[in-house]
Amino acid sequence: AVAKTPGVTAFHIGLMLESTVKAEQRDLTAKLNSELINKFPRDFFGWKVRYFNPASTGKEKSEALEVLHELDPYNGEIPK
């Protein structure tokens, strides 16, 4: 519900997303991650979480990797 609050930013959703990742709440992580990417498609963190999330499908990981390279082609944290 907080992610849909008027005035929420990518930063706010990212903080909540980071908490769910650390708590290993995979269902909530996936839901928040989708919300972040849908609202802020150029947010690097959201795509990075989608790529590294063990619950992501192969198709999701592939799409995330492509977008990550488009957003930051010189980032050494992202596999080639």
mmJSON file of the N, C-alpha and C atoms, coordinates in Angstrom:
{"data_MODEL":{"atom_site":{
"group_PDB":["ATOM","ATOM","ATOM","ATOM","ATOM","ATOM","ATOM","ATOM","ATOM","ATOM","ATOM","ATOM","ATOM","ATOM","ATOM","ATOM","ATOM","ATOM","ATOM","ATOM","ATOM","ATOM","ATOM","ATOM","ATOM","ATOM","ATOM","ATOM","ATOM","ATOM","ATOM","ATOM","ATOM","ATOM","ATOM","ATOM","ATOM","ATOM","ATOM","ATOM","ATOM","ATOM","ATOM","ATOM","ATOM","ATOM","ATOM","ATOM","ATOM","ATOM","ATOM","ATOM","ATOM","ATOM","ATOM","ATOM","ATOM","ATOM","ATOM","ATOM","ATOM","ATOM","ATOM","ATOM","ATOM","ATOM","ATOM","ATOM","ATOM","ATOM","ATOM","ATOM","ATOM","ATOM","ATOM","ATOM","ATOM","ATOM","ATOM","ATOM","ATOM","ATOM","ATOM","ATOM","ATOM","ATOM","ATOM","ATOM","ATOM","ATOM","ATOM","ATOM","ATOM","ATOM","ATOM","ATOM","ATOM","ATOM","ATOM","ATOM","ATOM","ATOM","ATOM","ATOM","ATOM","ATOM","ATOM","ATOM","ATOM","ATOM","ATOM","ATOM","ATOM","ATOM","ATOM","ATOM","ATOM","ATOM","ATOM","ATOM","ATOM","ATOM","ATOM","ATOM","ATOM","ATOM","ATOM","ATOM","ATOM","ATOM","ATOM","ATOM","ATOM","ATOM","ATOM","ATOM","ATOM","ATOM","ATOM","ATOM","ATOM","ATOM","ATOM","ATOM","ATOM","ATOM","ATOM","ATOM","ATOM","ATOM","ATOM","ATOM","ATOM","ATOM","ATOM","ATOM","ATOM","ATOM","ATOM","ATOM","ATOM","ATOM","ATOM","ATOM","ATOM","ATOM","ATOM","ATOM","ATOM","ATOM","ATOM","ATOM","ATOM","ATOM","ATOM","ATOM","ATOM","ATOM","ATOM","ATOM","ATOM","ATOM","ATOM","ATOM","ATOM","ATOM","ATOM","ATOM","ATOM","ATOM","ATOM","ATOM","ATOM","ATOM","ATOM","ATOM","ATOM","ATOM","ATOM","ATOM","ATOM","ATOM","ATOM","ATOM","ATOM","ATOM","ATOM","ATOM","ATOM","ATOM","ATOM","ATOM","ATOM","ATOM","ATOM","ATOM","ATOM","ATOM","ATOM","ATOM","ATOM","ATOM","ATOM","ATOM","ATOM","ATOM","ATOM","ATOM","ATOM","ATOM","ATOM","ATOM","ATOM","ATOM","ATOM","ATOM","ATOM","ATOM","ATOM","ATOM"],
"id":[1,2,3,4,5,6,7,8,9,10,11,12,13,14,15,16,17,18,19,20,21,22,23,24,25,26,27,28,29,30,31,32,33,34,35,36,37,38,39,40,41,42,43,44,45,46,47,48,49,50,51,52,53,54,55,56,57,58,59,60,61,62,63,64,65,66,67,68,69,70,71,72,73,74,75,76,77,78,79,80,81,82,83,84,85,86,87,88,89,90,91,92,93,94,95,96,97,98,99,100,101,102,103,104,105,106,107,108,109,110,111,112,113,114,115,116,117,118,119,120,121,122,123,124,125,126,127,128,129,130,131,132,133,134,135,136,137,138,139,140,141,142,143,144,145,146,147,148,149,150,151,152,153,154,155,156,157,158,159,160,161,162,163,164,165,166,167,168,169,170,171,172,173,174,175,176,177,178,179,180,181,182,183,184,185,186,187,188,189,190,191,192,193,194,195,196,197,198,199,200,201,202,203,204,205,206,207,208,209,210,211,212,213,214,215,216,217,218,219,220,221,222,223,224,225,226,227,228,229,230,231,232,233,234,235,236,237,238,239,240],
"type_symbol":["N","C","C","N","C","C","N","C","C","N","C","C","N","C","C","N","C","C","N","C","C","N","C","C","N","C","C","N","C","C","N","C","C","N","C","C","N","C","C","N","C","C","N","C","C","N","C","C","N","C","C","N","C","C","N","C","C","N","C","C","N","C","C","N","C","C","N","C","C","N","C","C","N","C","C","N","C","C","N","C","C","N","C","C","N","C","C","N","C","C","N","C","C","N","C","C","N","C","C","N","C","C","N","C","C","N","C","C","N","C","C","N","C","C","N","C","C","N","C","C","N","C","C","N","C","C","N","C","C","N","C","C","N","C","C","N","C","C","N","C","C","N","C","C","N","C","C","N","C","C","N","C","C","N","C","C","N","C","C","N","C","C","N","C","C","N","C","C","N","C","C","N","C","C","N","C","C","N","C","C","N","C","C","N","C","C","N","C","C","N","C","C","N","C","C","N","C","C","N","C","C","N","C","C","N","C","C","N","C","C","N","C","C","N","C","C","N","C","C","N","C","C","N","C","C","N","C","C","N","C","C","N","C","C","N","C","C","N","C","C"],
"label_atom_id":["N","CA","C","N","CA","C","N","CA","C","N","CA","C","N","CA","C","N","CA","C","N","CA","C","N","CA","C","N","CA","C","N","CA","C","N","CA","C","N","CA","C","N","CA","C","N","CA","C","N","CA","C","N","CA","C","N","CA","C","N","CA","C","N","CA","C","N","CA","C","N","CA","C","N","CA","C","N","CA","C","N","CA","C","N","CA","C","N","CA","C","N","CA","C","N","CA","C","N","CA","C","N","CA","C","N","CA","C","N","CA","C","N","CA","C","N","CA","C","N","CA","C","N","CA","C","N","CA","C","N","CA","C","N","CA","C","N","CA","C","N","CA","C","N","CA","C","N","CA","C","N","CA","C","N","CA","C","N","CA","C","N","CA","C","N","CA","C","N","CA","C","N","CA","C","N","CA","C","N","CA","C","N","CA","C","N","CA","C","N","CA","C","N","CA","C","N","CA","C","N","CA","C","N","CA","C","N","CA","C","N","CA","C","N","CA","C","N","CA","C","N","CA","C","N","CA","C","N","CA","C","N","CA","C","N","CA","C","N","CA","C","N","CA","C","N","CA","C","N","CA","C","N","CA","C","N","CA","C","N","CA","C","N","CA","C","N","CA","C","N","CA","C","N","CA","C","N","CA","C"],
"label_alt_id":[null,null,null,null,null,null,null,null,null,null,null,null,null,null,null,null,null,null,null,null,null,null,null,null,null,null,null,null,null,null,null,null,null,null,null,null,null,null,null,null,null,null,null,null,null,null,null,null,null,null,null,null,null,null,null,null,null,null,null,null,null,null,null,null,null,null,null,null,null,null,null,null,null,null,null,null,null,null,null,null,null,null,null,null,null,null,null,null,null,null,null,null,null,null,null,null,null,null,null,null,null,null,null,null,null,null,null,null,null,null,null,null,null,null,null,null,null,null,null,null,null,null,null,null,null,null,null,null,null,null,null,null,null,null,null,null,null,null,null,null,null,null,null,null,null,null,null,null,null,null,null,null,null,null,null,null,null,null,null,null,null,null,null,null,null,null,null,null,null,null,null,null,null,null,null,null,null,null,null,null,null,null,null,null,null,null,null,null,null,null,null,null,null,null,null,null,null,null,null,null,null,null,null,null,null,null,null,null,null,null,null,null,null,null,null,null,null,null,null,null,null,null,null,null,null,null,null,null,null,null,null,null,null,null,null,null,null,null,null,null],
"label_comp_id":["ALA","ALA","ALA","VAL","VAL","VAL","ALA","ALA","ALA","LYS","LYS","LYS","THR","THR","THR","PRO","PRO","PRO","GLY","GLY","GLY","VAL","VAL","VAL","THR","THR","THR","ALA","ALA","ALA","PHE","PHE","PHE","HIS","HIS","HIS","ILE","ILE","ILE","GLY","GLY","GLY","LEU","LEU","LEU","MET","MET","MET","LEU","LEU","LEU","GLU","GLU","GLU","SER","SER","SER","THR","THR","THR","VAL","VAL","VAL","LYS","LYS","LYS","ALA","ALA","ALA","GLU","GLU","GLU","GLN","GLN","GLN","ARG","ARG","ARG","ASP","ASP","ASP","LEU","LEU","LEU","THR","THR","THR","ALA","ALA","ALA","LYS","LYS","LYS","LEU","LEU","LEU","ASN","ASN","ASN","SER","SER","SER","GLU","GLU","GLU","LEU","LEU","LEU","ILE","ILE","ILE","ASN","ASN","ASN","LYS","LYS","LYS","PHE","PHE","PHE","PRO","PRO","PRO","ARG","ARG","ARG","ASP","ASP","ASP","PHE","PHE","PHE","PHE","PHE","PHE","GLY","GLY","GLY","TRP","TRP","TRP","LYS","LYS","LYS","VAL","VAL","VAL","ARG","ARG","ARG","TYR","TYR","TYR","PHE","PHE","PHE","ASN","ASN","ASN","PRO","PRO","PRO","ALA","ALA","ALA","SER","SER","SER","THR","THR","THR","GLY","GLY","GLY","LYS","LYS","LYS","GLU","GLU","GLU","LYS","LYS","LYS","SER","SER","SER","GLU","GLU","GLU","ALA","ALA","ALA","LEU","LEU","LEU","GLU","GLU","GLU","VAL","VAL","VAL","LEU","LEU","LEU","HIS","HIS","HIS","GLU","GLU","GLU","LEU","LEU","LEU","ASP","ASP","ASP","PRO","PRO","PRO","TYR","TYR","TYR","ASN","ASN","ASN","GLY","GLY","GLY","GLU","GLU","GLU","ILE","ILE","ILE","PRO","PRO","PRO","LYS","LYS","LYS"],
"label_asym_id":["A","A","A","A","A","A","A","A","A","A","A","A","A","A","A","A","A","A","A","A","A","A","A","A","A","A","A","A","A","A","A","A","A","A","A","A","A","A","A","A","A","A","A","A","A","A","A","A","A","A","A","A","A","A","A","A","A","A","A","A","A","A","A","A","A","A","A","A","A","A","A","A","A","A","A","A","A","A","A","A","A","A","A","A","A","A","A","A","A","A","A","A","A","A","A","A","A","A","A","A","A","A","A","A","A","A","A","A","A","A","A","A","A","A","A","A","A","A","A","A","A","A","A","A","A","A","A","A","A","A","A","A","A","A","A","A","A","A","A","A","A","A","A","A","A","A","A","A","A","A","A","A","A","A","A","A","A","A","A","A","A","A","A","A","A","A","A","A","A","A","A","A","A","A","A","A","A","A","A","A","A","A","A","A","A","A","A","A","A","A","A","A","A","A","A","A","A","A","A","A","A","A","A","A","A","A","A","A","A","A","A","A","A","A","A","A","A","A","A","A","A","A","A","A","A","A","A","A","A","A","A","A","A","A","A","A","A","A","A","A"],
"label_entity_id":["1","1","1","1","1","1","1","1","1","1","1","1","1","1","1","1","1","1","1","1","1","1","1","1","1","1","1","1","1","1","1","1","1","1","1","1","1","1","1","1","1","1","1","1","1","1","1","1","1","1","1","1","1","1","1","1","1","1","1","1","1","1","1","1","1","1","1","1","1","1","1","1","1","1","1","1","1","1","1","1","1","1","1","1","1","1","1","1","1","1","1","1","1","1","1","1","1","1","1","1","1","1","1","1","1","1","1","1","1","1","1","1","1","1","1","1","1","1","1","1","1","1","1","1","1","1","1","1","1","1","1","1","1","1","1","1","1","1","1","1","1","1","1","1","1","1","1","1","1","1","1","1","1","1","1","1","1","1","1","1","1","1","1","1","1","1","1","1","1","1","1","1","1","1","1","1","1","1","1","1","1","1","1","1","1","1","1","1","1","1","1","1","1","1","1","1","1","1","1","1","1","1","1","1","1","1","1","1","1","1","1","1","1","1","1","1","1","1","1","1","1","1","1","1","1","1","1","1","1","1","1","1","1","1","1","1","1","1","1","1"],
"label_seq_id":[1,1,1,2,2,2,3,3,3,4,4,4,5,5,5,6,6,6,7,7,7,8,8,8,9,9,9,10,10,10,11,11,11,12,12,12,13,13,13,14,14,14,15,15,15,16,16,16,17,17,17,18,18,18,19,19,19,20,20,20,21,21,21,22,22,22,23,23,23,24,24,24,25,25,25,26,26,26,27,27,27,28,28,28,29,29,29,30,30,30,31,31,31,32,32,32,33,33,33,34,34,34,35,35,35,36,36,36,37,37,37,38,38,38,39,39,39,40,40,40,41,41,41,42,42,42,43,43,43,44,44,44,45,45,45,46,46,46,47,47,47,48,48,48,49,49,49,50,50,50,51,51,51,52,52,52,53,53,53,54,54,54,55,55,55,56,56,56,57,57,57,58,58,58,59,59,59,60,60,60,61,61,61,62,62,62,63,63,63,64,64,64,65,65,65,66,66,66,67,67,67,68,68,68,69,69,69,70,70,70,71,71,71,72,72,72,73,73,73,74,74,74,75,75,75,76,76,76,77,77,77,78,78,78,79,79,79,80,80,80],
"pdbx_PDB_ins_code":[null,null,null,null,null,null,null,null,null,null,null,null,null,null,null,null,null,null,null,null,null,null,null,null,null,null,null,null,null,null,null,null,null,null,null,null,null,null,null,null,null,null,null,null,null,null,null,null,null,null,null,null,null,null,null,null,null,null,null,null,null,null,null,null,null,null,null,null,null,null,null,null,null,null,null,null,null,null,null,null,null,null,null,null,null,null,null,null,null,null,null,null,null,null,null,null,null,null,null,null,null,null,null,null,null,null,null,null,null,null,null,null,null,null,null,null,null,null,null,null,null,null,null,null,null,null,null,null,null,null,null,null,null,null,null,null,null,null,null,null,null,null,null,null,null,null,null,null,null,null,null,null,null,null,null,null,null,null,null,null,null,null,null,null,null,null,null,null,null,null,null,null,null,null,null,null,null,null,null,null,null,null,null,null,null,null,null,null,null,null,null,null,null,null,null,null,null,null,null,null,null,null,null,null,null,null,null,null,null,null,null,null,null,null,null,null,null,null,null,null,null,null,null,null,null,null,null,null,null,null,null,null,null,null,null,null,null,null,null,null],
"Cartn_x":[0.83,0.0,0.872,1.977,2.853,3.433,3.754,4.338,3.379,2.089,1.097,0.646,1.279,0.94,1.341,0.476,0.859,2.149,3.033,4.278,5.428,5.166,6.23,7.227,8.503,9.556,10.238,11.097,11.874,12.725,13.212,14.016,13.226,11.972,11.139,10.853,10.476,10.195,11.474,12.599,13.886,14.244,13.957,14.219,13.386,12.12,11.257,11.727,12.114,12.587,13.845,14.757,15.989,15.682,14.699,14.307,13.742,12.943,12.357,13.418,14.408,15.504,16.29,16.625,17.392,16.61,15.291,14.454,14.078,14.55,14.29,12.799,12.041,10.606,10.415,10.597,10.653,9.369,8.215,6.953,6.777,7.026,6.899,7.98,9.167,10.243,9.82,9.29,8.868,7.76,6.819,5.711,6.206,7.021,7.571,8.484,9.254,10.166,9.388,8.304,7.464,6.874,6.445,5.894,6.947,8.167,9.252,9.56,9.677,10.026,8.889,7.643,6.513,6.411,6.626,6.534,7.773,8.941,10.211,11.077,10.763,11.458,12.947,13.416,14.837,15.599,14.967,15.621,16.539,17.819,18.827,18.66,18.391,18.286,17.183,16.044,14.936,15.308,15.978,16.401,17.493,18.361,19.429,18.835,17.851,17.187,16.508,15.854,15.187,16.204,17.362,18.371,18.927,19.237,19.881,18.912,17.617,16.619,16.516,16.75,16.666,15.283,14.258,12.895,12.542,13.403,13.138,13.286,12.437,12.506,13.67,14.016,15.085,14.773,13.511,13.086,13.239,12.838,12.965,14.43,15.275,16.703,17.315,16.929,17.438,17.026,15.756,15.264,15.975,16.134,16.794,18.24,18.938,20.331,20.44,19.52,19.515,19.304,18.33,18.034,19.195,19.782,20.917,22.071,22.34,23.412,23.061,21.785,21.358,21.495,21.105,21.143,22.566,23.433,24.807,25.75,26.153,26.946,28.341,28.834,30.187,30.218,29.082,29.003,29.645,30.693,31.413,30.71,29.64,28.902,27.973,27.694,26.73,27.473,27.142,27.832,27.615,28.539,28.449,27.542],
"Cartn_y":[-1.195,0.0,1.255,1.218,2.392,2.732,1.717,1.949,2.677,2.655,3.315,4.655,5.115,6.386,7.537,8.549,9.703,10.345,10.683,11.336,10.375,9.079,8.113,8.192,8.038,8.103,6.745,6.641,5.415,5.148,6.183,6.029,5.342,5.78,5.199,3.72,3.418,2.021,1.198,1.787,1.103,0.741,1.625,1.327,0.136,0.139,-0.981,-2.268,-2.156,-3.311,-3.893,-3.027,-3.49,-4.247,-3.773,-4.45,-5.838,-5.966,-7.275,-8.246,-7.73,-8.587,-9.127,-8.242,-8.651,-9.639,-9.475,-10.367,-11.645,-11.76,-12.929,-13.193,-12.124,-12.226,-12.171,-13.298,-13.339,-12.874,-13.257,-12.845,-11.333,-10.771,-9.326,-8.595,-9.177,-8.585,-8.501,-9.576,-9.591,-8.57,-8.467,-7.528,-6.079,-5.747,-4.389,-4.077,-5.063,-4.864,-4.54,-5.244,-4.959,-3.559,-3.187,-1.846,-0.779,-0.989,-0.034,0.084,-1.045,-1.026,-0.434,-0.73,-0.174,1.336,1.838,3.277,4.031,3.407,4.065,3.135,3.009,2.032,2.312,3.481,3.787,3.673,3.108,2.931,1.709,1.941,0.888,-0.172,0.262,-0.658,-1.697,-1.258,-2.188,-3.287,-2.915,-3.912,-4.814,-4.243,-5.044,-6.098,-5.709,-6.66,-7.747,-7.368,-8.374,-9.365,-8.868,-9.759,-10.73,-10.228,-11.058,-11.827,-11.575,-12.26,-13.729,-14.671,-16.094,-16.518,-15.773,-16.12,-15.63,-14.822,-14.319,-15.44,-15.401,-16.397,-16.068,-17.006,-16.785,-15.619,-15.505,-14.41,-13.069,-13.016,-11.78,-11.387,-12.365,-12.094,-11.579,-12.185,-11.775,-10.336,-10.035,-8.675,-7.684,-8.042,-7.161,-6.896,-7.925,-7.772,-6.818,-6.957,-6.077,-4.616,-4.382,-3.018,-2.46,-3.279,-2.819,-2.354,-3.078,-2.683,-1.402,-1.205,0.033,1.216,1.024,2.115,2.486,1.493,1.747,0.723,0.975,-0.02,-0.277,0.589,0.425,-0.052,-0.464,-0.913,-2.294,-2.388,-3.64,-4.677,-4.29,-5.236,-6.13,-5.738,-6.451,-7.344,-8.637,-9.557,-9.148,-9.501,-9.184,-10.121],
"Cartn_z":[0.0,0.0,0.0,0.718,0.802,-0.56,-1.361,-2.684,-3.618,-3.3,-4.148,-3.59,-2.535,-1.916,-2.84,-2.987,-3.81,-3.271,-4.172,-3.782,-3.509,-3.548,-3.302,-4.457,-4.134,-5.144,-5.277,-6.273,-6.462,-5.223,-4.594,-3.385,-2.28,-2.071,-1.017,-1.286,-2.518,-2.865,-2.764,-3.175,-3.083,-1.653,-0.703,0.714,1.188,0.809,1.192,0.51,-0.747,-1.5,-0.878,-0.49,0.164,1.45,2.202,3.446,3.172,2.122,1.813,1.307,0.584,0.109,1.293,2.243,3.422,4.288,4.335,5.143,4.381,3.156,2.306,2.112,1.937,1.664,0.155,-0.497,-1.962,-2.637,-2.102,-2.731,-2.674,-1.505,-1.347,-2.148,-2.217,-3.014,-4.475,-5.004,-6.404,-6.663,-5.736,-5.894,-5.867,-4.885,-4.791,-5.972,-6.38,-7.498,-8.775,-9.006,-10.174,-10.092,-8.907,-8.695,-9.005,-8.531,-8.766,-10.256,-10.934,-12.354,-13.19,-12.827,-13.574,-13.416,-12.2,-11.953,-12.419,-12.258,-12.56,-13.407,-14.707,-15.551,-15.757,-15.424,-15.58,-14.255,-13.242,-11.948,-11.985,-11.874,-11.98,-10.892,-9.667,-8.535,-8.747,-9.251,-9.489,-10.469,-11.542,-12.528,-11.971,-11.144,-10.534,-9.599,-8.808,-7.915,-8.74,-9.823,-10.656,-11.217,-11.63,-12.204,-11.163,-9.974,-8.96,-8.067,-8.183,-7.363,-7.797,-6.882,-7.234,-7.718,-7.351,-7.748,-9.155,-9.769,-11.117,-12.138,-13.143,-14.209,-15.145,-15.985,-16.963,-17.885,-18.293,-19.163,-18.445,-17.172,-16.389,-16.229,-15.946,-15.79,-17.087,-18.194,-19.495,-19.823,-19.591,-19.824,-18.916,-17.649,-16.691,-17.103,-17.532,-17.948,-19.138,-20.068,-21.239,-20.828,-19.957,-19.508,-18.688,-17.836,-17.025,-17.909,-18.983,-19.903,-20.655,-20.94,-21.588,-20.641,-19.387,-18.41,-18.008,-17.873,-17.426,-18.066,-19.309,-20.039,-19.467,-18.599,-18.065,-16.615,-16.091,-14.709,-14.583,-13.773,-13.594,-12.732,-12.024,-11.176,-11.992,-13.206,-14.029,-15.014,-15.048,-15.966,-17.427,-18.247,-19.687,-20.408],
"occupancy":[1.0,1.0,1.0,1.0,1.0,1.0,1.0,1.0,1.0,1.0,1.0,1.0,1.0,1.0,1.0,1.0,1.0,1.0,1.0,1.0,1.0,1.0,1.0,1.0,1.0,1.0,1.0,1.0,1.0,1.0,1.0,1.0,1.0,1.0,1.0,1.0,1.0,1.0,1.0,1.0,1.0,1.0,1.0,1.0,1.0,1.0,1.0,1.0,1.0,1.0,1.0,1.0,1.0,1.0,1.0,1.0,1.0,1.0,1.0,1.0,1.0,1.0,1.0,1.0,1.0,1.0,1.0,1.0,1.0,1.0,1.0,1.0,1.0,1.0,1.0,1.0,1.0,1.0,1.0,1.0,1.0,1.0,1.0,1.0,1.0,1.0,1.0,1.0,1.0,1.0,1.0,1.0,1.0,1.0,1.0,1.0,1.0,1.0,1.0,1.0,1.0,1.0,1.0,1.0,1.0,1.0,1.0,1.0,1.0,1.0,1.0,1.0,1.0,1.0,1.0,1.0,1.0,1.0,1.0,1.0,1.0,1.0,1.0,1.0,1.0,1.0,1.0,1.0,1.0,1.0,1.0,1.0,1.0,1.0,1.0,1.0,1.0,1.0,1.0,1.0,1.0,1.0,1.0,1.0,1.0,1.0,1.0,1.0,1.0,1.0,1.0,1.0,1.0,1.0,1.0,1.0,1.0,1.0,1.0,1.0,1.0,1.0,1.0,1.0,1.0,1.0,1.0,1.0,1.0,1.0,1.0,1.0,1.0,1.0,1.0,1.0,1.0,1.0,1.0,1.0,1.0,1.0,1.0,1.0,1.0,1.0,1.0,1.0,1.0,1.0,1.0,1.0,1.0,1.0,1.0,1.0,1.0,1.0,1.0,1.0,1.0,1.0,1.0,1.0,1.0,1.0,1.0,1.0,1.0,1.0,1.0,1.0,1.0,1.0,1.0,1.0,1.0,1.0,1.0,1.0,1.0,1.0,1.0,1.0,1.0,1.0,1.0,1.0,1.0,1.0,1.0,1.0,1.0,1.0,1.0,1.0,1.0,1.0,1.0,1.0],
"B_iso_or_equiv":[0.0,0.0,0.0,0.0,0.0,0.0,0.0,0.0,0.0,0.0,0.0,0.0,0.0,0.0,0.0,0.0,0.0,0.0,0.0,0.0,0.0,0.0,0.0,0.0,0.0,0.0,0.0,0.0,0.0,0.0,0.0,0.0,0.0,0.0,0.0,0.0,0.0,0.0,0.0,0.0,0.0,0.0,0.0,0.0,0.0,0.0,0.0,0.0,0.0,0.0,0.0,0.0,0.0,0.0,0.0,0.0,0.0,0.0,0.0,0.0,0.0,0.0,0.0,0.0,0.0,0.0,0.0,0.0,0.0,0.0,0.0,0.0,0.0,0.0,0.0,0.0,0.0,0.0,0.0,0.0,0.0,0.0,0.0,0.0,0.0,0.0,0.0,0.0,0.0,0.0,0.0,0.0,0.0,0.0,0.0,0.0,0.0,0.0,0.0,0.0,0.0,0.0,0.0,0.0,0.0,0.0,0.0,0.0,0.0,0.0,0.0,0.0,0.0,0.0,0.0,0.0,0.0,0.0,0.0,0.0,0.0,0.0,0.0,0.0,0.0,0.0,0.0,0.0,0.0,0.0,0.0,0.0,0.0,0.0,0.0,0.0,0.0,0.0,0.0,0.0,0.0,0.0,0.0,0.0,0.0,0.0,0.0,0.0,0.0,0.0,0.0,0.0,0.0,0.0,0.0,0.0,0.0,0.0,0.0,0.0,0.0,0.0,0.0,0.0,0.0,0.0,0.0,0.0,0.0,0.0,0.0,0.0,0.0,0.0,0.0,0.0,0.0,0.0,0.0,0.0,0.0,0.0,0.0,0.0,0.0,0.0,0.0,0.0,0.0,0.0,0.0,0.0,0.0,0.0,0.0,0.0,0.0,0.0,0.0,0.0,0.0,0.0,0.0,0.0,0.0,0.0,0.0,0.0,0.0,0.0,0.0,0.0,0.0,0.0,0.0,0.0,0.0,0.0,0.0,0.0,0.0,0.0,0.0,0.0,0.0,0.0,0.0,0.0,0.0,0.0,0.0,0.0,0.0,0.0,0.0,0.0,0.0,0.0,0.0,0.0],
"pdbx_formal_charge":[null,null,null,null,null,null,null,null,null,null,null,null,null,null,null,null,null,null,null,null,null,null,null,null,null,null,null,null,null,null,null,null,null,null,null,null,null,null,null,null,null,null,null,null,null,null,null,null,null,null,null,null,null,null,null,null,null,null,null,null,null,null,null,null,null,null,null,null,null,null,null,null,null,null,null,null,null,null,null,null,null,null,null,null,null,null,null,null,null,null,null,null,null,null,null,null,null,null,null,null,null,null,null,null,null,null,null,null,null,null,null,null,null,null,null,null,null,null,null,null,null,null,null,null,null,null,null,null,null,null,null,null,null,null,null,null,null,null,null,null,null,null,null,null,null,null,null,null,null,null,null,null,null,null,null,null,null,null,null,null,null,null,null,null,null,null,null,null,null,null,null,null,null,null,null,null,null,null,null,null,null,null,null,null,null,null,null,null,null,null,null,null,null,null,null,null,null,null,null,null,null,null,null,null,null,null,null,null,null,null,null,null,null,null,null,null,null,null,null,null,null,null,null,null,null,null,null,null,null,null,null,null,null,null,null,null,null,null,null,null],
"auth_seq_id":[1,1,1,2,2,2,3,3,3,4,4,4,5,5,5,6,6,6,7,7,7,8,8,8,9,9,9,10,10,10,11,11,11,12,12,12,13,13,13,14,14,14,15,15,15,16,16,16,17,17,17,18,18,18,19,19,19,20,20,20,21,21,21,22,22,22,23,23,23,24,24,24,25,25,25,26,26,26,27,27,27,28,28,28,29,29,29,30,30,30,31,31,31,32,32,32,33,33,33,34,34,34,35,35,35,36,36,36,37,37,37,38,38,38,39,39,39,40,40,40,41,41,41,42,42,42,43,43,43,44,44,44,45,45,45,46,46,46,47,47,47,48,48,48,49,49,49,50,50,50,51,51,51,52,52,52,53,53,53,54,54,54,55,55,55,56,56,56,57,57,57,58,58,58,59,59,59,60,60,60,61,61,61,62,62,62,63,63,63,64,64,64,65,65,65,66,66,66,67,67,67,68,68,68,69,69,69,70,70,70,71,71,71,72,72,72,73,73,73,74,74,74,75,75,75,76,76,76,77,77,77,78,78,78,79,79,79,80,80,80],
"auth_comp_id":["ALA","ALA","ALA","VAL","VAL","VAL","ALA","ALA","ALA","LYS","LYS","LYS","THR","THR","THR","PRO","PRO","PRO","GLY","GLY","GLY","VAL","VAL","VAL","THR","THR","THR","ALA","ALA","ALA","PHE","PHE","PHE","HIS","HIS","HIS","ILE","ILE","ILE","GLY","GLY","GLY","LEU","LEU","LEU","MET","MET","MET","LEU","LEU","LEU","GLU","GLU","GLU","SER","SER","SER","THR","THR","THR","VAL","VAL","VAL","LYS","LYS","LYS","ALA","ALA","ALA","GLU","GLU","GLU","GLN","GLN","GLN","ARG","ARG","ARG","ASP","ASP","ASP","LEU","LEU","LEU","THR","THR","THR","ALA","ALA","ALA","LYS","LYS","LYS","LEU","LEU","LEU","ASN","ASN","ASN","SER","SER","SER","GLU","GLU","GLU","LEU","LEU","LEU","ILE","ILE","ILE","ASN","ASN","ASN","LYS","LYS","LYS","PHE","PHE","PHE","PRO","PRO","PRO","ARG","ARG","ARG","ASP","ASP","ASP","PHE","PHE","PHE","PHE","PHE","PHE","GLY","GLY","GLY","TRP","TRP","TRP","LYS","LYS","LYS","VAL","VAL","VAL","ARG","ARG","ARG","TYR","TYR","TYR","PHE","PHE","PHE","ASN","ASN","ASN","PRO","PRO","PRO","ALA","ALA","ALA","SER","SER","SER","THR","THR","THR","GLY","GLY","GLY","LYS","LYS","LYS","GLU","GLU","GLU","LYS","LYS","LYS","SER","SER","SER","GLU","GLU","GLU","ALA","ALA","ALA","LEU","LEU","LEU","GLU","GLU","GLU","VAL","VAL","VAL","LEU","LEU","LEU","HIS","HIS","HIS","GLU","GLU","GLU","LEU","LEU","LEU","ASP","ASP","ASP","PRO","PRO","PRO","TYR","TYR","TYR","ASN","ASN","ASN","GLY","GLY","GLY","GLU","GLU","GLU","ILE","ILE","ILE","PRO","PRO","PRO","LYS","LYS","LYS"],
"auth_asym_id":["A","A","A","A","A","A","A","A","A","A","A","A","A","A","A","A","A","A","A","A","A","A","A","A","A","A","A","A","A","A","A","A","A","A","A","A","A","A","A","A","A","A","A","A","A","A","A","A","A","A","A","A","A","A","A","A","A","A","A","A","A","A","A","A","A","A","A","A","A","A","A","A","A","A","A","A","A","A","A","A","A","A","A","A","A","A","A","A","A","A","A","A","A","A","A","A","A","A","A","A","A","A","A","A","A","A","A","A","A","A","A","A","A","A","A","A","A","A","A","A","A","A","A","A","A","A","A","A","A","A","A","A","A","A","A","A","A","A","A","A","A","A","A","A","A","A","A","A","A","A","A","A","A","A","A","A","A","A","A","A","A","A","A","A","A","A","A","A","A","A","A","A","A","A","A","A","A","A","A","A","A","A","A","A","A","A","A","A","A","A","A","A","A","A","A","A","A","A","A","A","A","A","A","A","A","A","A","A","A","A","A","A","A","A","A","A","A","A","A","A","A","A","A","A","A","A","A","A","A","A","A","A","A","A","A","A","A","A","A","A"],
"auth_atom_id":["N","CA","C","N","CA","C","N","CA","C","N","CA","C","N","CA","C","N","CA","C","N","CA","C","N","CA","C","N","CA","C","N","CA","C","N","CA","C","N","CA","C","N","CA","C","N","CA","C","N","CA","C","N","CA","C","N","CA","C","N","CA","C","N","CA","C","N","CA","C","N","CA","C","N","CA","C","N","CA","C","N","CA","C","N","CA","C","N","CA","C","N","CA","C","N","CA","C","N","CA","C","N","CA","C","N","CA","C","N","CA","C","N","CA","C","N","CA","C","N","CA","C","N","CA","C","N","CA","C","N","CA","C","N","CA","C","N","CA","C","N","CA","C","N","CA","C","N","CA","C","N","CA","C","N","CA","C","N","CA","C","N","CA","C","N","CA","C","N","CA","C","N","CA","C","N","CA","C","N","CA","C","N","CA","C","N","CA","C","N","CA","C","N","CA","C","N","CA","C","N","CA","C","N","CA","C","N","CA","C","N","CA","C","N","CA","C","N","CA","C","N","CA","C","N","CA","C","N","CA","C","N","CA","C","N","CA","C","N","CA","C","N","CA","C","N","CA","C","N","CA","C","N","CA","C","N","CA","C","N","CA","C","N","CA","C","N","CA","C","N","CA","C","N","CA","C","N","CA","C"],
"pdbx_PDB_model_num":[1,1,1,1,1,1,1,1,1,1,1,1,1,1,1,1,1,1,1,1,1,1,1,1,1,1,1,1,1,1,1,1,1,1,1,1,1,1,1,1,1,1,1,1,1,1,1,1,1,1,1,1,1,1,1,1,1,1,1,1,1,1,1,1,1,1,1,1,1,1,1,1,1,1,1,1,1,1,1,1,1,1,1,1,1,1,1,1,1,1,1,1,1,1,1,1,1,1,1,1,1,1,1,1,1,1,1,1,1,1,1,1,1,1,1,1,1,1,1,1,1,1,1,1,1,1,1,1,1,1,1,1,1,1,1,1,1,1,1,1,1,1,1,1,1,1,1,1,1,1,1,1,1,1,1,1,1,1,1,1,1,1,1,1,1,1,1,1,1,1,1,1,1,1,1,1,1,1,1,1,1,1,1,1,1,1,1,1,1,1,1,1,1,1,1,1,1,1,1,1,1,1,1,1,1,1,1,1,1,1,1,1,1,1,1,1,1,1,1,1,1,1,1,1,1,1,1,1,1,1,1,1,1,1,1,1,1,1,1,1]
}}}
